[in-house]
Amino acid sequence: MYKPSENSDHMKEEKSLKYERVKGIPHVREPGNSVRRKTGEWRIFKPVIDHKKCIKCKNCWLVCPDSAIDWKGKPVIDYQLCKGCLVCYNECPVKAISKTNDKHEK
């Protein structure tokens, strides 16, 4: 795992950010690491797949920037990783993915 030193340019930039260490403001210091973190609580909208409409084209799986969609013969969304960006919703050619307001119910 990459850990920048205190003297690195990355750390100097981050120290100048106004929201650093502010409780309740999520930010990821290491881009591309969402598969190691549960970032689903950031979500406002939740994509929901209608498997009856799905044509298994894998577009949603390919375009998901957080690797939150697994392919198990059909797309399965890992809601612990999904940030609700809705790229999958926008790219589905048959509109098999809908969006709902996420209430973060367990």
Secondary structure as UniProt FT lines:
FT   TURN            6..7
FT   HELIX           9..15
FT   TURN            18..21
FT   TURN            23..24
FT   TURN            31..32
FT   HELIX           34..36
FT   HELIX           40..42
FT   STRAND          45..49
FT   TURN            51..53
FT   HELIX           59..63
FT   TURN            65..66
FT   STRAND          69..71
FT   STRAND          75..77
FT   TURN            79..81
FT   HELIX           87..91
FT   TURN            93..94
FT   STRAND          97..101
//
